[in-house]
Every structure is written in C-alpha cells, then in structure tokens.
Amino acid sequence: MKLFDVYPLFDIVPVSGNGCYITDQDGIEYLDLYGGHAVISVGHSHPVYVQKITEQLQQIGFYSNSVQNPMQEELAYKLGELSGYPDYSLFFCNSGAEANENALKLASFHTGKGRIIAFEKAFHGRTSAAVAITDNPKIISPLNDTVLRTLLPLNRADLLESALQKGDVAAVIVEGIQGVGGCVVPEAEFLQETSVLCKKYGALLILDEIQSGYGRSGKFFAHQYASIRPDIISVAKGMGNGFPIGGILISPDLKPWSGMLGTTFGGNYLACAAGIAVLDIMKGEHLVENAFEVGNYLFGKLAAIPQIKELRGKGLMIGIEFDFPIATLRKQLLFEEKIFTGVTGSHVIRILPPLTLTSAQCDLFVDALIKLLK
C-alpha cells in the first residue's frame, strides 16, 4: 500500500528535536521557526512534557468518556486560570477543525439558526462545516457546499451589520490573527464592534484561536488585545505541543444537555497529560511573556530590512511580505541556512516558532535573511 499523495514534501527526515531545533537522519540540525504549523509551543522534547506523557502511558493511556477522568478537570482548571477564562467550560476534541466544527454546531443549537458569517482569507479547517466557511473554493467539495455561509471583508463592521440584520445568523467566526491568510490582525475596534453586533442581533461570536492562541501572540489569546469576551473560543495546535488535542472554551451563558456534543478520543489520558504539561511549562517559564518580548525584538530587527514590503502579526506569529515570489528564498533558508519557515501564498514567509525562542536565535534568522537578500 502507498500513501495517498496529497502533501508536497521536502526531502528531509527529522528524527529528533530539542527546544527550537530539529535534527534529521543525516545529523543535520535546523532552527525551527515554523513549529510544525504553530504546533510546537513549549519546544521539542521538553523534559517535563516527555516525563508527563511517559509516566501517564505507564499507568493508563485510554478509556472512554463514559467514566470520570480527573485529569480533564485539572486541565480545564489550569487553562481557565492561565487564559483568564475561569468561568467558562471546556469541551475536548482532537484537532482544530474538530474544535471549530463543534463550535459551529453549538452555536446553531443555541440560537436555532443556521447561517455562519466568516471572513475573506479565513481558514478554519477541513471538516464539513469548517471547510465550508474557509475561503478556499479548491478544498470545498459539493457535500460541504450545502452549508449556509456568508464571507465578508475583514474590518467592515457596516457590511457585517447588514448581514446580521437578516436574522438568520447563528454565529460570526473570526481568527484572532488570520494564519493562512498571511498573519493579518483584525482591528481591535472591529472586534469590539463585532462583539456588540452579535449581541444586538442574537448571533454568537466564535474566536478561532487555533493558531493565534496559547500565548503565540504575546497574550494568551490574540483577541485579548481588543478586550472582548467571545461566546466560544476554539483551541488546538499549541495546546498539546504535538500531541493531538483540541477544545472549545464555552461561555457560562451556553448550557449543555446530555449528548449534545461527543467524542471518542477527546480528553483522553495521554492528551490531558500533554495539555497539563504544556500549561505547567508555559506558566513556569513565562512563555507568554517571552513570546511578547522576543516577538517585539524580532519585529524590530525585521523592520530594518529594506527589502521587506510589510510586516504583520503579533508576538511570535509573524508574516513577512515581499514584493517578489519567495519560493526560492524559503528553500535557501531551509537548505543553505538550515532554517525552517512557513509560507502563505506566493509572497509571504510565515514565522511560527516555539514560544521558547530566544533573541539570539532571532539574530541567526535575521542575519541569514539579510545575507540571502543581498
């Protein structure tokens, strides 16, 4: 049997990782400024993370959600305290797409409505409803195309109110920072107006913090720069530092009923062990603060490079736009300078490193970039 060939692959085989570095099968070390799509939050192979999962696996790895699992309550408590949402509830799942799928379903249950408003350049996942509100027709199948949705330009509160006035909108979903869209930050005033409009017209506000959350922006959630409190917040990626886990944080105004949502693997023992370890490390090593400080340092360094057309993002979620295609530059960074980066479209390099990144590692990247741009 062969693999279903849907991924364009670099000819690199990582076999180990340590902090912000990964090593391939030939012993070559790479500085990881992409974190496997913003997944690696506390660094590769952090000893606390490895120990927590190892010890848990030696006890019990899995049982279903038909029994009590105190680790779920511990993770929910620690997430509530660290994120600033102690009064919210947590539903576990396994991925970002699944988190958004459940968020959308919950909003529809709560409001009794079916239409979803999302925004241009949005990416919310590849499951049925999540992909339907993703702004990429190429990955939306005819099956997904049955979802009622409206795509609007970001930062246009007037158009948003016009769409909400129809009265059939269950939820407005927006990324804390658009990731695949190029690290575009919604204006704080727009998010504030969106929150007010959702309440006015009886729709829920869903903040997709799958990529921009868990400290990456320099706050626990990127939307906290706008001082709003959404009805539902979706999380994944950095939540497990590579172990599959996701979830939605749910306002106390939304009430559950038995069987409303469900999952087989969500919130299993190993996932909770990973999630608890991540939060303990983030708190103990002040990684949210580090993302803010080191992110600002990197922004400042990059801003001095004249070939860069535009810088976007916050913290350690940075889009670097050039006025030329960057495919060659990205390959040079990878194969000549041994630095992993991401890409958005044809002109934007995306930086999503572990939150443990240091200013010295930023200097390595900036120096390499300047060298290649000469």
C-alpha positions in Angstrom: 0.0 0.0 0.0 1.2 3.5 -0.9 0.5 6.8 0.8 -2.3 8.9 -0.6 -0.2 11.6 -2.4 -1.7 14.9 -1.2 1.4 16.5 0.5 4.3 18.2 -1.3 7.3 17.0 0.8 10.7 18.4 1.4 13.5 15.8 1.2 14.2 15.9 4.9 13.5 13.3 7.6 13.5 14.7 11.1 14.4 12.1 13.8 14.9 14.2 16.9 14.1 17.6 18.4 15.4 19.8 21.2 13.9 23.2 22.1 13.8 25.3 18.9 15.9 22.8 16.9 15.2 19.6 15.0 17.8 17.1 13.6 17.4 15.0 10.5 18.5 11.4 9.8 21.9 12.7 8.5 22.6 14.5 11.7 21.9 18.0 10.3 20.4 20.4 12.7 17.8 23.0 11.7 16.5 26.0 13.5 12.7 25.5 13.6 10.9 28.8 13.1 7.7 27.1 11.9 7.0 24.7 14.8 5.1 22.2 12.6 2.3 24.7 11.7 2.5 26.6 15.0 2.0 23.3 17.0 5.3 23.3 19.0 4.6 25.7 21.8 6.9 24.7 24.6 9.8 23.4 22.5 10.6 20.0 21.0 11.1 17.2 23.6 10.8 19.4 26.7 11.8 17.1 29.6 8.7 18.0 31.7 6.5 17.2 28.7 8.2 13.9 27.9 8.2 12.8 31.5 4.5 13.6 32.0 3.4 11.6 29.0 5.7 8.7 29.7 4.5 8.4 33.3 0.9 8.5 32.2 1.4 5.9 29.5 2.9 3.6 32.1 -0.3 3.8 34.1 -3.2 4.0 31.6 -3.3 5.5 28.1 -7.0 5.5 27.2 -10.6 4.9 28.3 -13.8 6.3 27.0 -15.7 9.4 28.2 -18.2 7.1 29.9 -16.1 7.2 33.1 -14.7 10.1 35.2 -11.3 11.4 34.3 -10.0 13.9 36.9 -7.2 14.9 34.5 -9.8 16.6 32.4 -10.9 18.7 35.3 -7.3 19.6 36.2 -6.5 20.7 32.6 -9.7 22.7 32.4 -9.0 24.5 35.7 -5.4 25.3 34.7 -6.5 26.5 31.3 -9.2 28.7 32.8 -6.7 30.3 35.2 -3.9 30.9 32.8 -6.1 32.1 30.0 -8.3 34.5 32.1 -11.5 32.5 31.5 -12.0 30.6 34.7 -15.8 30.9 34.5 -16.0 29.2 31.0 -16.5 25.5 30.4 -14.2 23.3 28.2 -15.2 20.6 25.7 -12.4 18.4 24.5 -11.8 17.1 21.0 -8.8 16.2 18.9 -7.9 18.9 16.4 -8.6 22.5 15.3 -11.0 21.6 12.6 -13.0 19.5 15.0 -12.9 22.3 17.6 -14.4 24.7 15.0 -17.0 22.0 13.9 -18.2 21.7 17.5 -18.2 25.5 18.0 -20.4 26.0 14.9 -22.7 23.1 15.9 -23.1 24.5 19.5 -23.9 28.0 18.1 -26.5 26.6 15.9 -28.0 24.5 18.7 -28.1 27.6 21.0 -29.6 30.1 18.5 -31.8 27.8 16.4 -30.3 29.4 13.3 -28.1 28.0 10.5 -26.2 30.7 8.7 -22.5 31.4 9.5 -20.6 34.6 8.8 -16.9 34.2 8.2 -14.3 36.5 6.5 -12.2 36.6 3.4 -8.9 34.8 3.5 -10.2 32.8 6.5 -9.0 29.2 7.2 -11.0 27.2 9.8 -10.2 23.6 8.9 -11.1 20.8 6.6 -14.1 19.1 8.3 -17.5 19.6 6.8 -18.8 22.9 8.2 -15.3 24.3 9.0 -14.1 23.9 5.4 -17.4 25.4 4.1 -16.5 28.7 5.8 -12.9 28.6 4.7 -12.1 31.0 1.9 -10.6 28.4 -0.5 -13.0 27.0 -3.0 -10.5 24.4 -4.2 -10.9 22.4 -1.0 -14.7 22.7 -0.6 -16.4 19.6 -2.0 -20.1 19.6 -3.3 -21.0 17.9 0.0 -19.5 20.8 2.1 -21.1 23.4 -0.2 -24.5 22.9 1.3 -23.6 24.9 4.5 -25.2 28.4 4.7 -22.5 30.9 4.9 -21.6 34.5 4.1 -18.0 35.6 3.5 -17.3 39.3 4.2 -14.3 41.5 4.1 -12.4 41.8 7.4 -12.7 45.1 9.3 -16.0 46.2 7.7 -18.5 46.4 10.5 -21.0 48.1 8.3 -21.2 45.1 6.0 -21.3 42.8 9.0 -24.3 44.6 10.4 -26.2 44.4 7.1 -25.6 40.7 7.0 -26.7 40.2 10.6 -29.9 42.2 10.1 -31.3 39.3 8.1 -31.9 37.5 11.4 -30.7 34.0 10.3 -27.1 34.1 11.6 -26.1 31.5 14.2 -22.5 32.7 14.6 -19.8 35.0 13.4 -16.4 33.3 13.4 -13.1 35.2 13.1 -9.5 34.2 13.7 -7.6 36.1 16.4 -5.0 36.5 13.7 -5.5 35.1 10.3 -2.8 32.5 9.8 -3.1 31.0 6.3 -4.4 34.4 5.3 -1.0 35.9 5.9 -0.8 36.9 9.6 -3.5 39.6 9.2 -4.5 41.1 12.6 -8.2 42.1 12.8 -8.5 45.7 14.0 -9.3 45.9 17.7 -12.2 48.3 17.0 -13.7 45.9 14.5 -13.6 43.0 17.0 -15.2 45.3 19.6 -18.0 46.3 17.2 -18.4 42.7 16.1 -19.0 41.6 19.7 -21.6 44.3 20.2 -23.4 43.5 16.9 -23.5 39.8 17.7 -25.3 40.5 21.0 -27.6 43.0 19.2 -28.7 40.5 16.6 -28.7 37.3 18.6 -25.7 35.6 17.0 -22.8 34.0 18.8 -19.2 35.3 18.4 -16.7 32.5 17.9 -13.0 33.3 18.1 -10.8 30.9 16.2 -7.6 30.9 18.3 -6.3 27.6 17.0 -3.1 29.1 15.5 -3.1 32.5 17.3 -3.9 31.3 20.8 -2.0 29.6 23.6 0.4 32.5 24.0 1.6 32.8 20.5 0.5 36.5 20.1 2.1 37.7 23.3 -1.2 37.4 25.2 -2.8 34.0 25.9 -5.4 34.8 23.2 -4.9 37.3 20.4 -8.4 38.7 20.8 -7.5 39.8 24.3 -5.7 42.8 22.7 -9.2 44.0 21.9 -10.5 43.4 25.5 -13.5 41.3 24.3 -15.0 38.1 25.6 -16.3 35.8 22.8 -19.1 33.3 23.4 -16.9 30.4 22.2 -13.1 30.1 21.7 -11.6 27.3 19.7 -8.1 26.0 20.5 -5.8 23.2 19.3 -2.2 23.3 17.9 -0.1 24.6 20.7 -2.4 23.1 23.3 -0.6 19.7 23.1 2.8 20.6 21.7 2.4 17.9 19.1 0.0 15.5 20.8 -3.4 15.7 19.1 -5.8 17.7 21.3 -8.3 20.5 20.8 -11.1 22.1 22.5 -13.7 24.9 22.8 -14.0 27.3 25.7 -17.7 28.0 26.2 -19.4 30.9 27.9 -21.4 30.2 31.0 -24.4 31.6 29.1 -24.5 28.5 26.9 -26.0 25.5 28.7 -25.3 21.8 27.8 -27.6 18.9 27.6 -26.7 15.2 27.7 -25.5 14.0 24.4 -25.3 17.5 22.9 -21.6 17.0 21.8 -19.5 13.9 21.8 -16.1 12.5 21.0 -14.3 9.1 21.3 -10.7 10.3 21.8 -11.1 13.8 23.0 -9.8 14.4 26.5 -8.1 11.0 26.8 -5.5 10.4 29.5 -2.5 11.0 27.2 -3.9 14.1 25.7 -4.6 15.5 29.1 -1.1 14.7 30.2 0.3 16.6 27.3 -2.1 19.5 27.8 -1.3 19.8 31.5 2.4 19.6 30.9 2.1 22.4 28.3 0.3 24.7 30.7 2.7 24.0 33.6 5.7 24.8 31.4 4.1 27.9 29.9 3.3 29.2 33.4 6.6 28.2 35.0 8.8 29.5 32.2 6.7 32.6 31.4 6.4 31.7 27.8 3.5 34.1 27.0 5.7 37.0 28.2 8.6 35.6 26.2 6.5 35.5 23.1 5.7 39.1 23.6 9.2 40.3 24.3 11.1 38.2 21.7 8.4 38.8 19.2 8.8 42.6 19.6 12.6 42.1 19.3 12.2 40.2 16.1 9.8 42.7 14.6 12.3 45.4 15.3 15.1 43.6 13.6 13.0 42.7 10.6 11.6 46.3 10.3 15.2 47.4 9.5 15.5 45.2 6.4 14.6 47.4 3.4 13.6 44.5 1.0 10.7 43.6 3.3 7.4 45.1 1.9 5.3 44.6 5.0 5.4 43.0 8.5 2.2 41.7 10.1 1.2 39.8 13.2 1.9 39.9 16.9 4.3 38.1 19.2 5.7 35.0 17.6 3.2 34.9 14.8 4.8 37.0 12.0 4.1 37.4 8.3 6.9 38.8 6.2 5.7 40.0 2.9 8.0 40.7 -0.1 7.2 42.2 -3.5 8.6 39.1 -5.2 7.8 35.4 -5.0 9.6 33.8 -2.0 9.7 30.1 -3.0 13.4 30.3 -3.8 14.2 32.3 -0.7 12.4 29.9 1.5 14.3 26.9 0.0 17.6 28.8 0.5 16.7 29.4 4.1 16.0 25.7 4.6 18.7 24.0 2.6 21.5 26.6 2.8 20.9 28.2 6.2 19.2 25.3 7.8 16.2 27.3 9.0 12.6 26.1 8.7 10.0 28.7 7.9 6.4 28.7 6.7 4.8 30.3 3.7 1.5 31.9 2.8 0.6 32.3 -0.8 3.5 33.3 -3.1 4.9 36.4 -1.4 4.7 35.8 2.4 7.1 33.9 4.7 5.4 32.9 8.0 7.2 32.7 11.3 5.6 30.4 14.0 8.4 29.2 16.2 8.2 27.5 19.6 7.5 30.1 22.3 10.9 29.4 23.9 12.6 31.2 21.0 15.5 33.5 22.2 16.7 36.8 20.8 20.0 35.1 19.9 18.1 32.7 17.7 16.2 35.6 16.1 19.6 37.1 15.2 20.6 33.9 13.5 17.5 34.1 11.3 17.8 37.9 10.6 21.5 37.5 9.7 20.7 34.6 7.3 17.8 36.6 5.7 20.0 39.7 5.2 22.7 37.5 3.7 20.3 35.9 1.2 18.7 39.1 0.2 21.9 40.8 -0.9 
